[in-house]
Each structure stands twice: as C-alpha cells, then as structure tokens.
Amino acid sequence: MSLLSAASSGPASGWQQQVVAAWRRHPFARFLIRRIGTALLLMLGVTLVTFVLTNLVPGDPAAANLGQRAIGDPAIVAQFRHENGLDKPLPEQYLTYLGNLLHGDLGTSQQSHQSVLDDLKSVVPATVELAGTAIVLSLVIGVTFGVIAALRRDKLTDQVLRLVSLLGVSVPTFWLALLAFYVFFYRLGWAPGSGRLSPSFSAPPHLTGLYTVDAALAGQWPCFFSAVGHLILPALVLTAYTVGLLTRFTRSAVLEVLGQDYIRAARAKGLPGRRVLVQYVLRAALVPIVTVAGLAFGALLSGTVLVESIFAWPGLGAYAYRSATTLDLPAVMGVGLVVGLIYLLVNLAADILYGVIDPRVRVQ
C-alpha cells in the first residue's frame, strides 16, 4: 500500500493533475475529443450495419458472378464460396472483414477483379468534385435567397423566391437531369456531352483526382475549361433541390432570429443594418443552417446515383449501381463504408463549426 501511495503521489500524479488542469482550461479541446471519439464509435457501427445489410440482401453472389454452366457445377460453386470467404459463419466473416479493414484491405471486386480500394480511389474523386461543386453553389445561392426572402417577408420578392424553392424541392432529380440533358445538350447544344472531358482531351496528371483542380495545377487550361463545361450541368441539376431546401430553411431561421429582443435592441441603438445582419442575425442563424447543409450534402451523395448514370459520370454512384446489380459484395460494402465515412466526416465538421460559431456548445 505504501508503494502505491508513493507512486500515486510521485511524478505520475503531478502529470495527471496537469492533464486534468489542461482539460478544464480548454473546453473546446474537450468538445473536439468527445466528438472524434463518438465518430470512431459510429464508424465501427457503420461497418457492422454495412456488413449485416449487405449479407441480408436476397440473392446468391455465386449465381450473379458465375456463368450458367459454372453455377451448375457444385465444385466450382464451392471453390467460389471458399475463395471469397462465403463458406464461413457470419460472425467469423465480420471479424475477418474488420481485420482486413485495419490493414487497408477492402477486398477484391468480383467484377473488375481489382482491389476495391483501387476502384474507389478512381471513382470517389469524380463524385467529390460533382457533389462538392453542387454544395458550394447551393450554399451561396440558397443562403442568399433565404436571407433576401426573410428581409422582404410577404412581399413580391419573398413570394417569388418561395415559389422557386418549392419547385426545386418538388421536381424529381432524375427527371430534371433528363430534361436538362435533352434541352441544353441535344436541342440547344449549349452544354458538352456526357463524361468528365471531351474526347479530344486526356486526363490531366493525377494529383487529387479532381480534373478541374489537376488541370489548373498543371497549367492545362483548355483541359480545365473542358472539365468545367462538363461539370456545370450535372452540378446545377444537383443544386436545384438543395437550393430549394436551404432557401426555405434559411428564411425560417433568419425570421426567427429577427424576432428576438436583442435584435430589436441593436437596431434601437442605431447600429447599421448591415452590421446587425452580419454580426447578429447571420451568426445566430448559422447553427441550424450548418445542420441542414450537412444533411443536404448527404442528399447530394444519394442523388448522384441517377445523375451520374444519365450524364455518364464515372463516379461513386455509377460504381455502386453496377456493384449492386451484380451482387458484388466486397464492392457494395466498400461503397457503404465510404458513404458512411463521408457522412461521419460531414457531421464531425458540422459539430466543430457549432463550437466555433456558438461557444455555448463547447461547454455543454
């Protein structure tokens, strides 16, 4: 006991006290560590849910991947199941899957016969470029429209913007994509064809996988403008729904803040209207707007499946569709893992922004 008491009162105790003191002095660090820990636990849950749901999908992977002759040979079917680990119990398959994930191994695609990780490296940047462009455009346009609609409440401008946002939310994305492709490419010829680049251009040197960024960094400006031209139409299609959502939500958030007593007090003191809007109204309304923006980014990821198919955009959505139709289980689980990871990263970024915008969140 005396040795334990001495050890507890020694340097280790002083070090622990310093850690506790630092923990109390930095509430934002505590907030950040808690959020990262929660994200890691949720990521483990994502792997479990992805694995279970993928294995509950009706259908036989052997029948989907082997030919008609091969599926009638029990020896070939047994060999296929053994090579892909399908002959083991599900708990053992899940533990093997986790062990492989820790080593960066997502398995081998049964269709491309390449590493799923390599396949995802080639398709994820295309979707990130498309969805990232769409969410930036959505935030700029949607928040601006929402603020204008709130400031012009019940006037003609407000009515028009509310109608536009309602149309954006109501129109199905796949129908709008087909209509945009037909009108602007086939009929008017204003937009280039499908894909990420014109046939006369080759892909720029691979740095980020984003053609616009890589072409600009390499100084290949004709390739850059070709990539932008192919990007803008599918990005605007995805933006339409998100703009409608953000416009309506921003309008409601700003109207709620405008009705607060401290806003009336700031105006009564004679503060300039722009200062009241930027420093008081927008800052208070940003927390719910950030929440909706994170959810909107997730909606963009799910919406890319049909948009990428219509515009022949070689991204994650098209890869997920091919994998699902052929019951390529390693690829399906890889897609689910990537989408779950993106959702978690977006939510983690939103949580961090909460703490930056509203200091009260850090100490709750």
C-alpha positions in Angstrom: 0.0 0.0 0.0 2.9 2.4 0.8 4.4 1.8 -2.6 1.1 2.5 -4.3 0.7 5.7 -2.2 4.2 6.8 -3.1 3.6 6.0 -6.7 0.3 7.9 -6.7 2.0 10.9 -5.1 5.0 10.9 -7.4 5.6 12.4 -10.8 2.7 10.4 -12.4 0.3 12.2 -10.0 1.7 15.5 -11.0 1.4 14.6 -14.7 -2.2 13.6 -14.2 -3.0 16.8 -12.4 -1.5 18.8 -15.3 -3.6 16.8 -17.7 -6.8 17.4 -15.7 -6.0 21.1 -15.4 -5.4 21.4 -19.1 -8.6 19.5 -19.7 -10.5 22.1 -17.6 -8.8 25.1 -19.2 -9.6 24.1 -22.8 -13.3 23.3 -23.2 -13.0 23.3 -27.0 -10.3 20.6 -26.8 -12.7 18.5 -24.6 -15.5 19.2 -27.1 -13.3 18.1 -30.0 -12.0 14.9 -28.4 -15.5 13.8 -27.4 -16.8 14.4 -31.0 -13.9 12.5 -32.5 -14.4 9.6 -30.1 -18.1 9.5 -30.9 -17.2 9.5 -34.6 -14.9 6.5 -34.2 -17.6 4.5 -32.4 -20.1 5.4 -35.0 -17.7 4.3 -37.7 -17.5 0.9 -36.1 -21.3 0.8 -36.1 -21.3 1.7 -39.8 -19.0 -1.3 -40.6 -21.4 -3.6 -38.7 -24.6 -2.2 -40.3 -23.0 -2.3 -43.8 -21.8 -5.9 -43.3 -25.2 -7.2 -42.0 -27.4 -5.4 -44.5 -25.2 -6.5 -47.4 -25.4 -10.1 -46.3 -29.2 -9.9 -45.8 -29.7 -8.8 -49.5 -31.7 -11.7 -51.2 -29.7 -13.4 -54.0 -26.7 -15.6 -54.4 -23.4 -13.9 -55.2 -22.2 -17.1 -56.8 -25.2 -17.2 -59.2 -24.6 -13.5 -60.0 -20.9 -13.8 -60.8 -20.6 -17.3 -62.3 -21.9 -18.3 -65.7 -24.8 -20.6 -66.3 -22.5 -23.6 -66.8 -20.4 -22.9 -63.8 -23.3 -22.4 -61.5 -24.4 -26.0 -62.2 -21.1 -27.4 -61.1 -21.1 -27.8 -57.2 -17.3 -28.0 -57.2 -16.9 -24.6 -58.9 -19.6 -23.0 -56.6 -17.8 -24.4 -53.5 -14.5 -23.1 -54.7 -16.0 -19.6 -55.4 -17.5 -19.5 -51.9 -14.2 -20.6 -50.3 -12.1 -18.1 -52.2 -14.5 -15.2 -51.1 -15.0 -16.5 -47.5 -18.7 -17.1 -48.0 -18.5 -20.6 -46.5 -17.7 -19.3 -43.1 -20.2 -18.2 -40.3 -21.2 -14.6 -40.5 -19.5 -13.6 -37.2 -16.2 -15.0 -38.4 -16.7 -13.2 -41.8 -17.3 -9.9 -39.9 -14.1 -10.3 -37.8 -12.1 -11.1 -40.9 -13.6 -8.1 -42.5 -12.6 -5.8 -39.6 -9.1 -7.2 -39.6 -8.7 -6.6 -43.3 -10.0 -3.0 -42.8 -7.4 -2.3 -40.2 -4.8 -3.2 -42.9 -6.4 -1.1 -45.5 -7.8 -4.1 -47.4 -11.4 -3.8 -48.6 -11.3 -7.0 -50.6 -11.3 -7.7 -54.3 -14.1 -6.8 -56.6 -15.7 -9.8 -58.1 -16.5 -7.9 -61.3 -13.3 -5.9 -62.0 -11.0 -8.4 -60.2 -9.1 -5.5 -58.8 -8.8 -4.2 -55.3 -12.0 -2.4 -54.1 -9.8 0.3 -52.6 -8.2 0.9 -56.0 -11.6 1.0 -57.6 -12.8 3.5 -55.1 -9.7 5.7 -55.5 -10.6 6.0 -59.2 -14.4 6.9 -58.7 -14.6 8.8 -55.4 -12.8 11.9 -56.7 -15.3 12.3 -59.5 -18.2 12.2 -57.1 -16.5 14.5 -54.6 -15.9 17.0 -57.5 -19.5 16.9 -58.5 -21.1 16.9 -55.1 -18.6 19.4 -53.7 -19.4 21.9 -56.6 -23.1 21.4 -56.0 -23.0 22.0 -52.3 -20.9 25.2 -52.7 -23.3 26.5 -55.3 -26.2 25.5 -53.1 -24.8 27.3 -50.0 -24.1 30.5 -51.9 -27.4 30.6 -53.7 -29.6 29.1 -51.1 -28.4 31.2 -48.1 -28.5 34.4 -50.2 -32.1 33.6 -51.4 -33.2 32.7 -47.9 -31.8 35.9 -46.3 -33.4 38.1 -49.1 -36.7 36.3 -48.6 -36.7 36.9 -44.9 -35.8 40.5 -45.2 -38.5 41.0 -47.8 -41.1 39.0 -45.9 -44.5 38.7 -47.5 -43.5 41.0 -50.4 -43.3 40.1 -54.1 -39.6 39.1 -53.8 -40.4 36.7 -51.0 -43.3 35.1 -52.8 -41.2 34.5 -56.0 -38.3 33.0 -54.0 -40.6 30.8 -52.0 -42.1 29.6 -55.3 -38.7 28.9 -56.8 -37.6 27.0 -53.7 -40.9 24.9 -53.7 -40.3 24.0 -57.3 -36.7 23.0 -56.6 -37.8 20.7 -53.7 -40.7 19.2 -55.6 -39.1 18.4 -59.0 -37.6 14.9 -59.1 -33.8 15.0 -59.6 -33.7 12.3 -62.3 -36.5 14.0 -64.3 -34.7 17.3 -64.1 -31.4 15.6 -65.2 -33.1 14.1 -68.2 -34.8 17.4 -69.1 -31.6 19.4 -68.7 -29.6 16.9 -70.8 -32.2 16.9 -73.6 -32.7 20.7 -73.7 -29.1 22.0 -73.2 -27.2 19.3 -74.9 -29.4 17.7 -77.5 -31.6 20.6 -78.6 -29.6 23.8 -77.9 -26.1 22.4 -77.9 -25.0 24.8 -75.1 -23.6 22.1 -72.9 -21.0 19.5 -73.8 -21.8 15.8 -73.9 -21.5 13.2 -71.2 -18.4 12.2 -69.2 -15.9 14.4 -67.5 -13.8 15.5 -70.5 -14.3 15.9 -74.3 -12.8 13.0 -76.3 -10.0 15.3 -77.6 -8.6 15.7 -74.2 -6.8 13.2 -72.0 -7.0 13.2 -68.2 -4.6 15.7 -66.6 -1.7 14.5 -64.4 -3.2 12.8 -61.3 -2.7 14.8 -58.1 -6.1 15.0 -56.4 -8.3 13.1 -58.9 -10.4 16.3 -59.4 -10.0 17.1 -63.1 -10.6 20.8 -62.6 -8.0 21.1 -59.9 -5.4 18.9 -61.5 -5.7 20.6 -64.9 -5.4 24.1 -63.2 -2.3 23.0 -61.2 -0.7 21.5 -64.4 -1.5 24.7 -66.4 -3.6 22.8 -68.9 -6.2 25.5 -69.3 -8.0 24.0 -72.4 -8.5 20.8 -70.4 -9.6 22.8 -67.4 -12.3 24.6 -69.3 -13.4 21.3 -70.8 -13.7 19.8 -67.3 -15.7 22.8 -66.1 -18.0 22.7 -69.1 -18.8 19.0 -68.4 -19.2 19.6 -64.7 -21.5 22.6 -64.6 -24.7 21.0 -66.0 -24.9 17.9 -63.6 -23.8 20.1 -60.7 -26.6 22.6 -61.4 -29.1 19.7 -61.6 -28.0 18.5 -58.1 -28.0 22.1 -56.9 -31.7 22.7 -57.7 -33.1 20.5 -54.9 -30.6 21.6 -52.3 -31.1 25.3 -53.1 -34.8 25.0 -52.5 -34.2 23.2 -49.2 -31.6 25.8 -48.0 -33.7 28.7 -49.1 -36.7 27.6 -47.1 -34.7 26.7 -44.0 -32.6 29.8 -44.1 -35.7 32.0 -44.4 -37.2 30.4 -41.3 -34.0 30.6 -39.3 -33.4 34.3 -40.1 -37.1 35.2 -39.4 -36.8 33.5 -36.0 -33.7 35.5 -35.1 -35.1 38.8 -36.4 -37.9 38.4 -33.9 -35.5 38.2 -30.9 -35.3 41.1 -28.4 -31.6 41.6 -28.7 -32.0 42.3 -32.5 -34.6 45.0 -31.7 -32.2 46.4 -29.1 -29.3 46.5 -31.6 -31.5 48.4 -34.1 -32.8 50.7 -31.4 -29.2 51.7 -30.6 -28.7 52.8 -34.1 -26.3 50.1 -35.3 -26.0 49.9 -39.1 -28.4 47.4 -40.7 -25.5 45.5 -42.4 -23.7 45.1 -39.1 -26.8 43.8 -37.4 -27.4 41.4 -40.2 -23.9 40.0 -40.4 -22.7 40.0 -36.7 -26.0 39.3 -35.0 -28.6 37.7 -37.3 -26.5 35.5 -39.6 -24.2 34.3 -36.7 -27.2 33.2 -34.7 -28.9 31.6 -37.7 -25.8 29.7 -38.8 -26.1 26.8 -36.4 -29.3 25.4 -37.9 -28.2 26.3 -41.4 -25.0 24.2 -40.9 -27.1 21.3 -39.8 -29.2 21.4 -42.9 -26.2 21.9 -45.1 -24.7 18.7 -43.7 -27.9 16.8 -44.4 -28.1 18.3 -47.8 -24.6 17.1 -48.7 -25.7 13.6 -47.8 -28.7 14.0 -50.1 -26.4 15.1 -52.9 -24.4 11.9 -52.4 -27.5 9.8 -52.7 -28.8 11.8 -55.7 -25.6 11.3 -57.7 -26.6 7.7 -58.5 -29.2 8.7 -61.1 -27.5 11.9 -62.2 -24.2 10.1 -62.8 -26.0 7.4 -64.8 -27.7 10.0 -67.0 -24.6 12.1 -67.6 -22.3 9.0 -67.8 -20.3 10.5 -65.0 -17.8 7.8 -63.8 -18.3 8.3 -60.1 -19.3 6.5 -56.9 -23.0 6.4 -57.8 -22.4 4.6 -61.1 -19.9 2.2 -59.4 -22.5 1.5 -56.6 -25.2 0.7 -59.2 -23.0 -1.8 -61.1 -21.9 -3.4 -57.9 -25.5 -3.8 -56.6 -26.9 -5.2 -59.8 -24.2 -7.9 -59.9 -24.2 -8.6 -56.1 -20.5 -7.7 -55.9 -20.5 -7.9 -52.1 -17.0 -6.6 -51.4 -17.7 -3.6 -53.7 -21.1 -2.9 -52.1 -19.6 -3.0 -48.6 -16.8 -0.7 -49.8 -19.3 1.8 -51.2 -21.4 1.7 -48.0 -18.2 2.2 -45.9 -17.2 5.2 -48.0 -20.6 6.8 -47.9 -20.8 6.2 -44.1 -17.4 7.7 -43.7 -18.3 10.8 -45.7 -21.5 11.3 -43.6 -19.4 11.0 -40.4 -16.8 13.4 -41.6 -19.5 15.9 -42.6 -21.3 15.6 -39.3 -17.9 16.0 -37.4 -17.1 19.1 -39.4 -20.6 20.4 -38.6 -20.1 19.7 -34.9 -16.8 21.6 -35.0 -18.4 24.5 -36.7 -21.1 24.5 -34.0 -18.3 25.0 -31.4 -16.7 27.8 -33.4 -20.0 29.6 -34.1 -21.6 29.2 -30.7 -19.2 29.0 -27.7 -22.1 27.6 -25.5 -21.9 24.3 -27.4 -18.3 23.7 -26.3 -19.2 23.5 -22.6 -22.5 21.6 -22.8 
